[in-house]
Amino acid sequence: MAKKPQTRTGYRDSVDGQFITKEEADRRPRETEKQRIPMPNKGKGK
């Protein structure tokens, strides 16, 4: 069974650094960046 990815994709505005939606990033490709953001650990298995 395949593992779930440990990251999620986020889009960030290059001008002010705020997260934006994919649709907004598609409208302004010159001013946005696509990032892989690590998912937080659930703290299992101590």
C-alpha positions, 0 to 999 in steps of 0.5 A: 500500500502506498504512503500518503505524501508528507507534503501539500502544495501551496501558492504564495504571493511573491510581493507580500508573501501571503498564501493565495488560492491556486486560481489566483496564482494561475491568474498572476503567474509572474507574481506567484510561487508554487511551494511544497509545504511539509505536513505537521507530524502527528506525534505518534510512536513515542 
